[in-house]
Amino acid sequence: MSTARSSRPILARFVHWGPILSIVIYKFVTLTTLYFTEMWWPCFGSLGGFLNNALLLTLFVVSFSCYLKSVIVGPGFLPYKWKPENERDEQNLQFCRICEGFKAPRVHHCYKCNHCVLKMDHHCPWLNTCVGHANHAYFVIFIFVSIVASIQSSALLFKTLLLVLAQYGHRVLIYFPLKLTLLWLTAFGLTICLILTLSLLLYIQMKYVLRNCTNIEDWIIGKAISRREQDPSLPPFIYPYNLGRINNLKEFFAKGDGIHWTVREECGEYDLTIEQLKQKFIKESWKQPMRVIKEYNGKWFPLVFGLCVYCQIPWTDEIRMPLNVDEVIQVTRFRKYWLYGHKKLPDGTRLRGWFPKSCVDTLPNSSKKNN
C-alpha cells in the first residue's frame, strides 16, 4: 500500500552492508560449487551433470528472485496520517507521533524504516527493510529454497573432498592446490552456516505462520498471558487471528489490504490493539526519568566506559543514543551495564536507543527501579 509521505528510493535499500553481503555470499557459494563440481561432473559430460547444474541454477534463480522481491516489494506501509473510517474506533488504537496518524490493527512503527509497517514481523538487516504483510511470503519462500540450495551445494562440495582424498596413490583426477583448498573450506563452511542458521529461522517463522502471528505479536501474547498469571481476575486473552492451521496458511498467502483482518468469531476487531494499549499504560508507569551525567557519542563499542560495558553490549540492531550532560532520559529497559530509553528532541519528536548505564543517574524525586 502506498503512503502519502515520500520514502527513500527502493534501490537505496541495496546500498547497505546487509543486501551487499547477502548477494556476495550467495553468488560466491553458487559459483564456487559449480566450479568444483565441473572438475568431476562436467555439465556437458553427461545427462546427470547437466541436470545437476540445471537444478542448482534453478534453485539459485528462484531463491534470489524471492530475495529481490522481499527487498523491492517491501513490507507495505500504512498511509501517512491514517485514521479509521469510524471515528469511535480511534479510542481502541495507538497513535503514532512520527507518522501523525493512528496505527491500524497489527501495525507497528519501525524507527529504521521511519514508517508504520503493515503486519510488521521484524526489521531484517539482511534485507535493509522490514518483513511485513507485503513481503513476508517471499521472505519465507526465500529461506526455504536457500536451505535446499545450500544442502545441494554442501553435498557436492563434500563429494569433491571425498574424491580428492580417494585419489592419493592413484591417478590424479582433481588438481587441489592450497588456494583451491582455502576456497573449498570457505565455501563449505558458508554452506553449513547457511543450513544451520536458515533452518532455525525457518522453524521460527513457520511457528508464527501456522499460528497466523508475527514475532512482535508473539511478544504481546506472552505479556498478555503474564498479566493474567499475575492477576487471575482478568478475563482470559484469546489471540484473535489464530483461525486454525489451514486457514492461517490461506491468510498468510492472501493478498489483503494489510489493514482489515479476519478474526475469530468470539473475538473483536480491536482485541489485540486494546491489549496493547493496556500493556503500554503499564510500561509508561514503569518509566524512570534519569539525568545524564556523562556524555556519550553513540558508539557501539565504547571502550572508554570500561571492559564490562565494551564486552556486554546489547546484541540488537537498535540504535545507540548519543547523550549530552544534563539531558533527561526516560528509561524503559534495564540491563546490567546498558539502559534503553528515549529523550525529546527540540522538534518535539523522540529519539530512542541504548546507552551505557554509567552515563546517567537517578533524579532525586524519581522512584527507584530494580534492575
N, C-alpha and C positions, 0 to 999 in steps of 0.2 A: 504494500500500500504506500502510496506516495505521501510525502509530507510537504507542507507549505513552506517549511524553513529550508534554506539551502544547506546542503551537506557536501562533504568533501567528494571529489570525483572518485568514481569506482576504481579506476586504475591506480589511484593513490593508495588503495588498500594493499597493493602488491609491493609498495615501497616501504618495507618493514622487514626486520630480521626473520619473523615467523614464516611468511609466504616464501621469501627468498630461500631460506634454509630448507623448507619443506620440498620445494621444487628441485633444489640441488641434490638432496638426499635421494629423492625418488628416482630422478634421472640417473644418478650415479649407480644405484643398486641395479636398475634395469639394464643399463648399458654394460655394466661390468659382468652381470650374469650372462648376457648374450655373448660377450667376448670370450669368456671361459668355456661356455657350452659349445661354441663354434669350433673349439680345438678338438673335441672328441665326438661331437654330434652335429656336424655341419647342416645348415638349413637346407641346402640343395643336394645333400648327400643321400638322403633317404626320406621317405614319407614321414617317418616318426620325427626326424629332425625338423622338417617343415612344420608339422602340426604343433610341435613343442614351442617353436618360436612364435607361431601364429597365436597360440594360447597366451603366452606371456605378454606379447604386444597388445592383444585384445584386453587382457586384464589391466594393463597399464593405461590404455586409452580410456576404458570405462572409469577406472578409479580417478584418473587425472581429470576427466570431464566432470565428474561429480565434485571433485575438489574445486575446480574453477567455478562451477555453478554455486557452490557454497559461499565462495568469496564474492562473486559478481552479483548474484541474486540478493545476498544479504539476508538478515533475519526478518525484515519487514518492520517499518517504523510507524508508530502511531502519529496521526496528523498533529501538527503543532496547534496548541490551544484547543485540543479536543474537548468536547462536552457530550454527555449522554443526551439522547433525544428527549427524555423525560427529566425535567429539572429536579424532581423529587429524588431521583436516583443519585444525585450528587453527594448526598449525605452518606452514602454507602461506599464512596470511592475516595482514594487518596488523591491529593493534589500535588502536581509536580511544579515546583517553583521555577525550574530551569526552562521547561517546555511551556510553562504558563497555561497548563490545562490539566484536566483530570486524567487519571490512569484507568483505562478500561480493565475489566477482569483479565487476569493473567499477564498484565503488562507491568514491566519494571524499567526503571531508568538506568541506562548504562552510562557511567561517567567517562568511559573511554570513547564510546561512540557519540556521546553528547546528545542522545535521543532516548525517548521512551520506546522500548523494544517489545514487539508483539510476542507473547508467549515465550519470554526470554528463558533460555536454559542456562547459558553461561557465556562469558566473553572468552573467545578462543584466540590466544596469541598467535597460533599457527595459521589462522585464517586472517588475523588482524581485523576481525569483526565479530559480532555476536552470533551464536547459534540460537535461532528462534523459529517462529512459525513458518516463514517462507523457505528456509534452507535446512531445517532440521532433518528432513527425509534424505536430502542429498548428502548431508554430513554422515548419517548412519550408513548409507549405502557405500560411501567412500571408505569408511572404516572397514566394513565387511570385505569389500573387494580387495582392499590393500592387504588384509590379512591373508587372503587366498593367494595373492600375487607373491607375498613375502614367503609363504610356505613353499611355493613352487621354486622361487629363487634360492632359498636355503637348501632345498633338496638337490637342485642342480649343482650348486656350489660344493655341497658335501660330496656328491658323486665325483666331481672334479678332483677333490682331495684324495678320495679313495683310489682313483686311477693313478694319481701321482705317486702315492705310497706303494701301489702294487707294481710299478714299473722298475723299481730298484733291482738291479741284477738282470734285467731283461731289456728288450728293445724299448728305447725311449719313445713314448707316444706324445707326451706333453712336455714342452720346454717350460720349466718353472724356476726362473732365477729369483734373486732376492727381491727385486722390485715387484715382480708379479706376486710373490708370497705376501708382501705387505699389502698389495692391492686386494688380494683374496681375503686376508684377515679383516681388513676394513669393511669390505662388502658383506662378508659372512657375519661379522659382529653386528652390523647395522640391521641385517635381516632378522637376526634373533631378537634384537632390541625392539624392532618394529612388531614382531609377532607377539611378544610378551606385553608390551605397553598397549598396543591397539586391541589385543584380546581383552585385557582388563577394562579398557574404555568401552568396548562393545558390550561387555557384560553389564556395566553400569548403565549404559544408555538403553539397553533392551529392558532392564528392570523398570526404567522410567516409562518407556514406550508402552509396555504391557499394562502399566497402571495409568496411562494417559496423564502423567505428571511430568514436571521438569525438575532439574536439580534444585532450583530456588523453591519450588512448591514443596518438594520433599522436606526441605529445611523448615518451611512453615508448618507442615503437617507434624513434624517432630515436636516443634514448640507448642502446637495446639494440644497434642497428647500430654506433654509435660505439664501444661497448665491445668489440665483436668486431673492429673495424678496428684497435684498439689492442692487442688480444690475440687473434691468429688461432687460438690453441689452444682457445678457447671454442667449444662447438657452435653451429651456426647457429640464429638465432632465427626461428621461424615464428609469425606472428600467428595465434592460434587461432580467431578469429571471422570471418575472411575466407572465406566459403563460395561465392564466385562472385557476380557482379553480380545475377543473378535471385534467388538465394536470399538475398542480402544485403537486397534490397528487400523480400522477404517477411518477413524478420526485423525490418526497420525498422517495418513496419506491423502486425506481430503483437502480440497482447495477452498477453504472458507475465507472469510474476510479478516480473521485473526482477532476480531472484537467480540463477536457473538458465538457462544459455545453451547453445545448440548450438555445438559446436566441431568443427574439422576432425578427420578420422579419425586423422591422425598426431600429434595434439596431446592434451594432458590438460586437465582442467577448470581446473587452477590454474597453467597455464604462465605466464600473464601476471602473476598475483599473485606467483609465485616470482621472476620477473624484477624486479618492483617491489621486493621485499624486498632483493634484491641491490643494486639501484640505491640504495635507501635507506641500506644499510650503507655504500656508498661515499660518499654525501652526508654521513652522520654523521661519517665520518673526515675530511672536509674542513672541518668546522665550526671556526670560530676564535673563542675567547672574547675579548671586549673589555670594557673598563671605561668607563663613562660619565664624561666629564669636563666636559660642558656640558649644561645642562638643555634639553629640547626639549618644546614643548607639543602637538605633533601637528598643527600647521597645515600645510596643503598647500603654501602659498607663503611659506616663512619667509625674508622679506627680510633679517632680522637676521643671517643666516649668509652674506650676500653675493649678488651678482647671478648668479654661476655656479650656485649651489645653487638660487636662485629660478627661473632660466630653464630649468634642465635637470632638472626633477622627473621621476620615473618616470611615464610616461603609462599608468597602470593604475588600476583602481578598488580595488586593495588598500589596506588602511588604513595610516595613518601612525601609528607607535607612539610615544606620549609617553615621554620618558626623564627619569629623576632621577639626579642625581650619585651616583656610586659603585655604581650597578647594574651587574650583569654581563650582557652580551648575547652570545648565541651567534649569530654572523654566518654566514649560509649563501650569500648572494648579494652580489656586489661590482660597483659601478659607480663611475664617476669621482668623482661628488660625493655619491652616495647608497649606503647599505647596506641589506640586508634581513636580518632575523634574528628571534629570539624570546627572551623572558625569562619566568621563572617568576613567577607571582603568588602572593600569600600563601595562596590557597585550593588551590594545587597545580596549577592549570591554566596553560597557556601563552598568552601574548599575542604575536602575530606582526605584523610590519609594516615599513615603510620609515622611515628616519630619515637626517638629514644625516651624512655621513662624518666631518665635523669634530667631531661630538659625542662620539666615542669614541676610545680609544687602545688599542693592543695591550697585553695583560697581559705582564709581564716574562718569565714562563715559557712563554708560548704561542709556537708556531712561526709564522713569517711566511708569509703567503699572497700570491701575486701577484695584483694587481688585473686 
